Amino acid sequence: MIFQSSQFALLLIALVLWLAGYFHTGKYVRPKWKIPGKLFFYLAVSTGLVYYFDYYALLFILGHPLLGLLFHIRICKKHHINWINCEPREKYIELQEKWARGE
């Protein structure tokens, strides 16, 4: 696989967006093993899309985190949690644990 510099830039955008999401709410992800798994999966899909579809991969690279943010905002507002700082944290963590169990 040989990447052009523009393709590396797209992958860098993907990494920065993932890290921004992680530092916003990723530290609350339960169980902790999901964090590297999600990073690997997101970057693997992004890499494949960038390699085969070049700039069209931006649809996924930008769209996936944007949909996640919109979902995060909607769920937090529904459960009366501040979506910016995830306060109250106990309520946010409890909600995430329920979500992980499928409730």
A tleap script that builds the chain and sets N, CA, C and O, in Angstrom:
source leaprc.protein.ff14SB
mol = sequence {
  NMET ILE PHE GLN SER SER GLN PHE ALA LEU
  LEU LEU ILE ALA LEU VAL LEU TRP LEU ALA
  GLY TYR PHE HIE THR GLY LYS TYR VAL ARG
  PRO LYS TRP LYS ILE PRO GLY LYS LEU PHE
  PHE TYR LEU ALA VAL SER THR GLY LEU VAL
  TYR TYR PHE ASP TYR TYR ALA LEU LEU PHE
  ILE LEU GLY HIE PRO LEU LEU GLY LEU LEU
  PHE HIE ILE ARG ILE CYS LYS LYS HIE HIE
  ILE ASN TRP ILE ASN CYS GLU PRO ARG GLU
  LYS TYR ILE GLU LEU GLN GLU LYS TRP ALA
  ARG GLY CGLU
}
set mol.1.N position { 0.832 -1.179 0.000 }
set mol.1.CA position { 0.000 0.000 0.000 }
set mol.1.C position { 0.879 1.245 0.000 }
set mol.1.O position { 1.721 1.423 0.880 }
set mol.2.N position { 0.680 2.077 -0.964 }
set mol.2.CA position { 1.401 3.337 -1.014 }
set mol.2.C position { 0.378 4.457 -0.901 }
set mol.2.O position { -0.546 4.558 -1.708 }
set mol.3.N position { 0.557 5.294 0.113 }
set mol.3.CA position { -0.364 6.404 0.341 }
set mol.3.C position { 0.250 7.703 -0.137 }
set mol.3.O position { 1.462 7.902 -0.052 }
set mol.4.N position { -0.596 8.582 -0.640 }
set mol.4.CA position { -0.161 9.922 -0.990 }
set mol.4.C position { -0.268 10.798 0.253 }
set mol.4.O position { -0.916 10.423 1.230 }
set mol.5.N position { 0.365 11.957 0.211 }
set mol.5.CA position { 0.330 12.840 1.380 }
set mol.5.C position { -1.094 13.304 1.689 }
set mol.5.O position { -1.432 13.511 2.854 }
set mol.6.N position { -1.923 13.468 0.672 }
set mol.6.CA position { -3.315 13.871 0.921 }
set mol.6.C position { -4.072 12.770 1.658 }
set mol.6.O position { -4.944 13.055 2.479 }
set mol.7.N position { -3.743 11.524 1.369 }
set mol.7.CA position { -4.395 10.415 2.061 }
set mol.7.C position { -3.937 10.350 3.518 }
set mol.7.O position { -4.739 10.052 4.403 }
set mol.8.N position { -2.677 10.622 3.771 }
set mol.8.CA position { -2.208 10.692 5.160 }
set mol.8.C position { -2.898 11.826 5.906 }
set mol.8.O position { -3.212 11.693 7.089 }
set mol.9.N position { -3.135 12.942 5.220 }
set mol.9.CA position { -3.842 14.069 5.846 }
set mol.9.C position { -5.250 13.646 6.241 }
set mol.9.O position { -5.721 14.010 7.318 }
set mol.10.N position { -5.929 12.887 5.391 }
set mol.10.CA position { -7.273 12.411 5.720 }
set mol.10.C position { -7.244 11.484 6.932 }
set mol.10.O position { -8.121 11.550 7.792 }
set mol.11.N position { -6.240 10.626 6.995 }
set mol.11.CA position { -6.122 9.729 8.146 }
set mol.11.C position { -5.775 10.497 9.420 }
set mol.11.O position { -6.204 10.126 10.513 }
set mol.12.N position { -5.002 11.561 9.273 }
set mol.12.CA position { -4.699 12.405 10.426 }
set mol.12.C position { -5.968 13.095 10.925 }
set mol.12.O position { -6.176 13.218 12.132 }
set mol.13.N position { -6.808 13.541 10.007 }
set mol.13.CA position { -8.099 14.135 10.389 }
set mol.13.C position { -8.925 13.102 11.150 }
set mol.13.O position { -9.531 13.414 12.175 }
set mol.14.N position { -8.947 11.867 10.641 }
set mol.14.CA position { -9.697 10.805 11.314 }
set mol.14.C position { -9.178 10.586 12.729 }
set mol.14.O position { -9.968 10.459 13.665 }
set mol.15.N position { -7.874 10.542 12.893 }
set mol.15.CA position { -7.281 10.330 14.213 }
set mol.15.C position { -7.599 11.486 15.150 }
set mol.15.O position { -7.949 11.260 16.308 }
set mol.16.N position { -7.483 12.708 14.674 }
set mol.16.CA position { -7.768 13.886 15.508 }
set mol.16.C position { -9.231 13.885 15.946 }
set mol.16.O position { -9.529 14.169 17.106 }
set mol.17.N position { -10.149 13.568 15.025 }
set mol.17.CA position { -11.568 13.523 15.390 }
set mol.17.C position { -11.838 12.429 16.412 }
set mol.17.O position { -12.614 12.634 17.345 }
set mol.18.N position { -11.209 11.270 16.249 }
set mol.18.CA position { -11.418 10.200 17.216 }
set mol.18.C position { -10.890 10.615 18.594 }
set mol.18.O position { -11.548 10.396 19.612 }
set mol.19.N position { -9.710 11.210 18.613 }
set mol.19.CA position { -9.133 11.644 19.890 }
set mol.19.C position { -9.983 12.726 20.543 }
set mol.19.O position { -10.130 12.741 21.765 }
set mol.20.N position { -10.544 13.633 19.743 }
set mol.20.CA position { -11.428 14.667 20.304 }
set mol.20.C position { -12.640 14.018 20.963 }
set mol.20.O position { -13.047 14.416 22.054 }
set mol.21.N position { -13.211 13.028 20.303 }
set mol.21.CA position { -14.337 12.310 20.894 }
set mol.21.C position { -13.929 11.557 22.147 }
set mol.21.O position { -14.673 11.518 23.126 }
set mol.22.N position { -12.751 10.961 22.114 }
set mol.22.CA position { -12.278 10.227 23.285 }
set mol.22.C position { -12.088 11.162 24.477 }
set mol.22.O position { -12.535 10.859 25.583 }
set mol.23.N position { -11.439 12.278 24.258 }
set mol.23.CA position { -11.183 13.177 25.379 }
set mol.23.C position { -12.450 13.855 25.866 }
set mol.23.O position { -12.488 14.376 26.981 }
set mol.24.N position { -13.494 13.854 25.034 }
set mol.24.CA position { -14.768 14.418 25.494 }
set mol.24.C position { -15.539 13.411 26.330 }
set mol.24.O position { -15.911 13.718 27.463 }
set mol.25.N position { -15.790 12.222 25.807 }
set mol.25.CA position { -16.582 11.237 26.549 }
set mol.25.C position { -15.950 9.854 26.598 }
set mol.25.O position { -16.445 8.986 27.317 }
set mol.26.N position { -14.894 9.625 25.870 }
set mol.26.CA position { -14.307 8.295 25.797 }
set mol.26.C position { -13.793 7.763 27.118 }
set mol.26.O position { -13.750 6.551 27.329 }
set mol.27.N position { -13.408 8.653 27.999 }
set mol.27.CA position { -12.867 8.197 29.285 }
set mol.27.C position { -13.931 7.517 30.150 }
set mol.27.O position { -13.615 6.880 31.155 }
set mol.28.N position { -15.208 7.663 29.740 }
set mol.28.CA position { -16.297 7.029 30.488 }
set mol.28.C position { -16.732 5.702 29.878 }
set mol.28.O position { -17.636 5.051 30.402 }
set mol.29.N position { -16.104 5.291 28.778 }
set mol.29.CA position { -16.496 4.061 28.089 }
set mol.29.C position { -16.257 2.869 29.011 }
set mol.29.O position { -15.198 2.730 29.622 }
set mol.30.N position { -17.252 2.032 29.089 }
set mol.30.CA position { -17.161 0.801 29.871 }
set mol.30.C position { -17.472 -0.361 28.958 }
set mol.30.O position { -18.394 -0.219 28.155 }
set mol.31.N position { -16.821 -1.458 28.994 }
set mol.31.CA position { -15.554 -1.742 29.653 }
set mol.31.C position { -14.392 -1.078 28.924 }
set mol.31.O position { -14.502 -0.720 27.751 }
set mol.32.N position { -13.296 -0.924 29.622 }
set mol.32.CA position { -12.143 -0.177 29.107 }
set mol.32.C position { -11.512 -0.800 27.862 }
set mol.32.O position { -10.880 -0.090 27.079 }
set mol.33.N position { -11.669 -2.107 27.663 }
set mol.33.CA position { -11.067 -2.742 26.487 }
set mol.33.C position { -11.695 -2.244 25.190 }
set mol.33.O position { -11.113 -2.414 24.119 }
set mol.34.N position { -12.874 -1.633 25.272 }
set mol.34.CA position { -13.525 -1.125 24.061 }
set mol.34.C position { -12.791 0.075 23.471 }
set mol.34.O position { -12.911 0.339 22.275 }
set mol.35.N position { -12.041 0.798 24.282 }
set mol.35.CA position { -11.384 2.017 23.805 }
set mol.35.C position { -10.378 1.713 22.693 }
set mol.35.O position { -10.502 2.292 21.614 }
set mol.36.N position { -9.390 0.839 22.894 }
set mol.36.CA position { -8.473 0.550 21.781 }
set mol.36.C position { -9.174 -0.166 20.632 }
set mol.36.O position { -8.802 0.010 19.472 }
set mol.37.N position { -10.178 -0.965 20.946 }
set mol.37.CA position { -10.921 -1.653 19.892 }
set mol.37.C position { -11.644 -0.677 18.986 }
set mol.37.O position { -11.646 -0.838 17.765 }
set mol.38.N position { -12.260 0.339 19.584 }
set mol.38.CA position { -12.957 1.352 18.789 }
set mol.38.C position { -11.970 2.170 17.959 }
set mol.38.O position { -12.247 2.486 16.802 }
set mol.39.N position { -10.842 2.507 18.531 }
set mol.39.CA position { -9.824 3.258 17.781 }
set mol.39.C position { -9.334 2.433 16.601 }
set mol.39.O position { -9.262 2.937 15.480 }
set mol.40.N position { -8.998 1.181 16.839 }
set mol.40.CA position { -8.499 0.327 15.769 }
set mol.40.C position { -9.540 0.167 14.665 }
set mol.40.O position { -9.212 0.287 13.484 }
set mol.41.N position { -10.786 -0.101 15.035 }
set mol.41.CA position { -11.837 -0.298 14.045 }
set mol.41.C position { -12.063 0.969 13.222 }
set mol.41.O position { -12.146 0.898 11.996 }
set mol.42.N position { -12.164 2.125 13.876 }
set mol.42.CA position { -12.405 3.384 13.177 }
set mol.42.C position { -11.259 3.707 12.218 }
set mol.42.O position { -11.499 4.103 11.078 }
set mol.43.N position { -10.021 3.543 12.672 }
set mol.43.CA position { -8.882 3.838 11.805 }
set mol.43.C position { -8.733 2.799 10.688 }
set mol.43.O position { -8.314 3.143 9.583 }
set mol.44.N position { -9.066 1.549 10.958 }
set mol.44.CA position { -8.985 0.524 9.916 }
set mol.44.C position { -10.009 0.799 8.816 }
set mol.44.O position { -9.685 0.725 7.631 }
set mol.45.N position { -11.226 1.111 9.201 }
set mol.45.CA position { -12.254 1.433 8.208 }
set mol.45.C position { -11.863 2.704 7.458 }
set mol.45.O position { -11.981 2.765 6.234 }
set mol.46.N position { -11.399 3.715 8.185 }
set mol.46.CA position { -10.979 4.968 7.542 }
set mol.46.C position { -9.837 4.728 6.557 }
set mol.46.O position { -9.830 5.283 5.459 }
set mol.47.N position { -8.875 3.901 6.953 }
set mol.47.CA position { -7.740 3.610 6.075 }
set mol.47.C position { -8.201 2.919 4.793 }
set mol.47.O position { -7.782 3.290 3.696 }
set mol.48.N position { -9.050 1.930 4.935 }
set mol.48.CA position { -9.567 1.239 3.760 }
set mol.48.C position { -10.335 2.168 2.831 }
set mol.48.O position { -10.172 2.114 1.612 }
set mol.49.N position { -11.165 3.011 3.410 }
set mol.49.CA position { -11.938 3.943 2.588 }
set mol.49.C position { -11.044 4.974 1.908 }
set mol.49.O position { -11.250 5.307 0.741 }
set mol.50.N position { -10.051 5.476 2.638 }
set mol.50.CA position { -9.128 6.450 2.047 }
set mol.50.C position { -8.346 5.804 0.912 }
set mol.50.O position { -8.152 6.419 -0.136 }
set mol.51.N position { -7.900 4.582 1.109 }
set mol.51.CA position { -7.102 3.900 0.088 }
set mol.51.C position { -7.909 3.672 -1.194 }
set mol.51.O position { -7.407 3.878 -2.299 }
set mol.52.N position { -9.161 3.246 -1.032 }
set mol.52.CA position { -9.950 2.892 -2.210 }
set mol.52.C position { -10.791 4.052 -2.765 }
set mol.52.O position { -11.054 4.091 -3.967 }
set mol.53.N position { -11.211 4.984 -1.923 }
set mol.53.CA position { -12.127 6.030 -2.380 }
set mol.53.C position { -11.583 7.441 -2.228 }
set mol.53.O position { -12.272 8.401 -2.573 }
set mol.54.N position { -10.382 7.590 -1.726 }
set mol.54.CA position { -9.703 8.873 -1.571 }
set mol.54.C position { -10.574 9.876 -0.811 }
set mol.54.O position { -10.958 9.608 0.328 }
set mol.55.N position { -10.891 11.018 -1.411 }
set mol.55.CA position { -11.591 12.075 -0.678 }
set mol.55.C position { -13.033 11.726 -0.317 }
set mol.55.O position { -13.602 12.340 0.585 }
set mol.56.N position { -13.627 10.764 -0.995 }
set mol.56.CA position { -14.983 10.347 -0.623 }
set mol.56.C position { -15.006 9.710 0.767 }
set mol.56.O position { -16.064 9.598 1.385 }
set mol.57.N position { -13.856 9.302 1.247 }
set mol.57.CA position { -13.765 8.737 2.593 }
set mol.57.C position { -14.122 9.777 3.649 }
set mol.57.O position { -14.464 9.424 4.778 }
set mol.58.N position { -14.045 11.052 3.289 }
set mol.58.CA position { -14.419 12.104 4.237 }
set mol.58.C position { -15.871 11.967 4.686 }
set mol.58.O position { -16.222 12.391 5.787 }
set mol.59.N position { -16.719 11.376 3.840 }
set mol.59.CA position { -18.110 11.154 4.242 }
set mol.59.C position { -18.165 10.316 5.515 }
set mol.59.O position { -18.948 10.602 6.421 }
set mol.60.N position { -17.335 9.288 5.578 }
set mol.60.CA position { -17.284 8.459 6.781 }
set mol.60.C position { -16.482 9.140 7.889 }
set mol.60.O position { -16.911 9.174 9.042 }
set mol.61.N position { -15.327 9.677 7.536 }
set mol.61.CA position { -14.423 10.255 8.532 }
set mol.61.C position { -15.096 11.398 9.288 }
set mol.61.O position { -14.910 11.530 10.498 }
set mol.62.N position { -15.866 12.217 8.598 }
set mol.62.CA position { -16.574 13.321 9.255 }
set mol.62.C position { -17.967 12.907 9.719 }
set mol.62.O position { -18.434 13.340 10.772 }
set mol.63.N position { -18.624 12.067 8.928 }
set mol.63.CA position { -20.002 11.695 9.242 }
set mol.63.C position { -20.147 10.818 10.467 }
set mol.63.O position { -21.075 11.006 11.254 }
set mol.64.N position { -19.252 9.868 10.644 }
set mol.64.CA position { -19.344 8.950 11.782 }
set mol.64.C position { -19.258 9.690 13.119 }
set mol.64.O position { -20.128 9.489 13.966 }
set mol.65.N position { -18.246 10.537 13.346 }
set mol.65.CA position { -18.200 11.272 14.610 }
set mol.65.C position { -19.348 12.277 14.752 }
set mol.65.O position { -19.837 12.511 15.858 }
set mol.66.N position { -19.775 12.865 13.637 }
set mol.66.CA position { -20.880 13.826 13.703 }
set mol.66.C position { -22.168 13.133 14.133 }
set mol.66.O position { -22.902 13.653 14.973 }
set mol.67.N position { -22.446 11.970 13.565 }
set mol.67.CA position { -23.625 11.209 13.996 }
set mol.67.C position { -23.514 10.809 15.462 }
set mol.67.O position { -24.493 10.865 16.207 }
set mol.68.N position { -22.313 10.405 15.870 }
set mol.68.CA position { -22.103 10.068 17.278 }
set mol.68.C position { -22.346 11.252 18.194 }
set mol.68.O position { -22.940 11.103 19.262 }
set mol.69.N position { -21.886 12.437 17.781 }
set mol.69.CA position { -22.103 13.647 18.583 }
set mol.69.C position { -23.581 13.995 18.665 }
set mol.69.O position { -24.081 14.333 19.738 }
set mol.70.N position { -24.285 13.916 17.536 }
set mol.70.CA position { -25.719 14.210 17.540 }
set mol.70.C position { -26.480 13.233 18.426 }
set mol.70.O position { -27.387 13.631 19.157 }
set mol.71.N position { -26.116 11.957 18.364 }
set mol.71.CA position { -26.741 10.948 19.225 }
set mol.71.C position { -26.428 11.243 20.696 }
set mol.71.O position { -27.310 11.160 21.551 }
set mol.72.N position { -25.182 11.583 20.984 }
set mol.72.CA position { -24.758 11.912 22.350 }
set mol.72.C position { -25.579 13.080 22.899 }
set mol.72.O position { -26.070 13.025 24.026 }
set mol.73.N position { -25.724 14.129 22.101 }
set mol.73.CA position { -26.476 15.311 22.540 }
set mol.73.C position { -27.936 14.938 22.807 }
set mol.73.O position { -28.506 15.328 23.826 }
set mol.74.N position { -28.531 14.184 21.888 }
set mol.74.CA position { -29.941 13.809 22.032 }
set mol.74.C position { -30.174 12.965 23.289 }
set mol.74.O position { -31.106 13.224 24.051 }
set mol.75.N position { -29.332 11.964 23.500 }
set mol.75.CA position { -29.497 11.082 24.658 }
set mol.75.C position { -29.256 11.847 25.963 }
set mol.75.O position { -29.992 11.674 26.934 }
set mol.76.N position { -28.223 12.691 25.978 }
set mol.76.CA position { -27.934 13.452 27.197 }
set mol.76.C position { -29.089 14.388 27.540 }
set mol.76.O position { -29.478 14.488 28.703 }
set mol.77.N position { -29.636 15.067 26.548 }
set mol.77.CA position { -30.756 15.976 26.810 }
set mol.77.C position { -31.980 15.208 27.286 }
set mol.77.O position { -32.703 15.668 28.170 }
set mol.78.N position { -32.212 14.039 26.702 }
set mol.78.CA position { -33.357 13.213 27.092 }
set mol.78.C position { -33.264 12.789 28.553 }
set mol.78.O position { -34.285 12.679 29.232 }
set mol.79.N position { -32.047 12.550 29.043 }
set mol.79.CA position { -31.842 12.078 30.420 }
set mol.79.C position { -31.361 13.194 31.353 }
set mol.79.O position { -30.882 12.924 32.454 }
set mol.80.N position { -31.489 14.440 30.910 }
set mol.80.CA position { -31.137 15.615 31.719 }
set mol.80.C position { -29.684 15.589 32.194 }
set mol.80.O position { -29.385 15.794 33.371 }
set mol.81.N position { -28.806 15.331 31.245 }
set mol.81.CA position { -27.362 15.338 31.499 }
set mol.81.C position { -26.768 16.434 30.618 }
set mol.81.O position { -27.141 16.570 29.453 }
set mol.82.N position { -25.852 17.208 31.170 }
set mol.82.CA position { -25.182 18.242 30.382 }
set mol.82.C position { -24.281 17.544 29.368 }
set mol.82.O position { -23.342 16.844 29.746 }
set mol.83.N position { -24.565 17.732 28.085 }
set mol.83.CA position { -23.835 16.992 27.052 }
set mol.83.C position { -22.403 17.474 26.871 }
set mol.83.O position { -21.571 16.745 26.332 }
set mol.84.N position { -22.107 18.687 27.312 }
set mol.84.CA position { -20.757 19.225 27.129 }
set mol.84.C position { -19.783 18.621 28.129 }
set mol.84.O position { -18.697 18.179 27.754 }
set mol.85.N position { -20.171 18.600 29.407 }
set mol.85.CA position { -19.244 18.082 30.417 }
set mol.85.C position { -19.732 16.784 31.069 }
set mol.85.O position { -19.117 16.301 32.020 }
set mol.86.N position { -20.834 16.219 30.564 }
set mol.86.CA position { -21.375 14.933 31.037 }
set mol.86.C position { -21.680 14.943 32.529 }
set mol.86.O position { -21.460 13.947 33.219 }
set mol.87.N position { -22.182 16.059 33.021 }
set mol.87.CA position { -22.546 16.166 34.430 }
set mol.87.C position { -24.039 15.942 34.595 }
set mol.87.O position { -24.792 16.419 33.746 }
set mol.88.N position { -24.509 15.280 35.585 }
set mol.88.CA position { -23.769 14.588 36.635 }
set mol.88.C position { -23.118 13.311 36.110 }
set mol.88.O position { -23.751 12.505 35.427 }
set mol.89.N position { -21.855 13.149 36.442 }
set mol.89.CA position { -21.056 12.041 35.910 }
set mol.89.C position { -21.602 10.678 36.301 }
set mol.89.O position { -21.594 9.745 35.498 }
set mol.90.N position { -22.075 10.562 37.537 }
set mol.90.CA position { -22.599 9.267 37.982 }
set mol.90.C position { -23.784 8.846 37.125 }
set mol.90.O position { -23.908 7.683 36.742 }
set mol.91.N position { -24.655 9.811 36.829 }
set mol.91.CA position { -25.823 9.530 36.008 }
set mol.91.C position { -25.398 9.154 34.582 }
set mol.91.O position { -25.994 8.266 33.973 }
set mol.92.N position { -24.377 9.824 34.053 }
set mol.92.CA position { -23.888 9.534 32.707 }
set mol.92.C position { -23.278 8.144 32.646 }
set mol.92.O position { -23.546 7.392 31.709 }
set mol.93.N position { -22.467 7.795 33.626 }
set mol.93.CA position { -21.833 6.475 33.659 }
set mol.93.C position { -22.898 5.389 33.818 }
set mol.93.O position { -22.815 4.343 33.175 }
set mol.94.N position { -23.895 5.631 34.668 }
set mol.94.CA position { -24.983 4.666 34.848 }
set mol.94.C position { -25.748 4.465 33.532 }
set mol.94.O position { -26.105 3.341 33.179 }
set mol.95.N position { -25.992 5.556 32.821 }
set mol.95.CA position { -26.675 5.475 31.535 }
set mol.95.C position { -25.851 4.674 30.532 }
set mol.95.O position { -26.401 3.864 29.785 }
set mol.96.N position { -24.544 4.892 30.509 }
set mol.96.CA position { -23.666 4.147 29.592 }
set mol.96.C position { -23.656 2.656 29.933 }
set mol.96.O position { -23.658 1.808 29.040 }
set mol.97.N position { -23.644 2.349 31.208 }
set mol.97.CA position { -23.648 0.940 31.608 }
set mol.97.C position { -24.956 0.257 31.218 }
set mol.97.O position { -24.955 -0.900 30.799 }
set mol.98.N position { -26.071 0.973 31.354 }
set mol.98.CA position { -27.353 0.429 30.904 }
set mol.98.C position { -27.333 0.203 29.406 }
set mol.98.O position { -27.815 -0.821 28.922 }
set mol.99.N position { -26.780 1.148 28.672 }
set mol.99.CA position { -26.698 1.040 27.223 }
set mol.99.C position { -25.851 -0.170 26.824 }
set mol.99.O position { -26.202 -0.895 25.892 }
set mol.100.N position { -24.742 -0.388 27.525 }
set mol.100.CA position { -23.862 -1.515 27.217 }
set mol.100.C position { -24.559 -2.856 27.484 }
set mol.100.O position { -24.293 -3.842 26.797 }
set mol.101.N position { -25.451 -2.890 28.482 }
set mol.101.CA position { -26.191 -4.106 28.780 }
set mol.101.C position { -27.384 -4.299 27.854 }
set mol.101.O position { -28.011 -5.359 27.865 }
set mol.102.N position { -27.703 -3.290 27.053 }
set mol.102.CA position { -28.811 -3.396 26.115 }
set mol.102.C position { -30.138 -2.969 26.698 }
set mol.102.O position { -31.187 -3.308 26.152 }
set mol.103.N position { -30.118 -2.235 27.792 }
set mol.103.CA position { -31.368 -1.772 28.418 }
set mol.103.C position { -31.805 -0.450 27.847 }
set mol.103.O position { -32.834 0.089 28.256 }
savepdb mol mol.pdb
quit
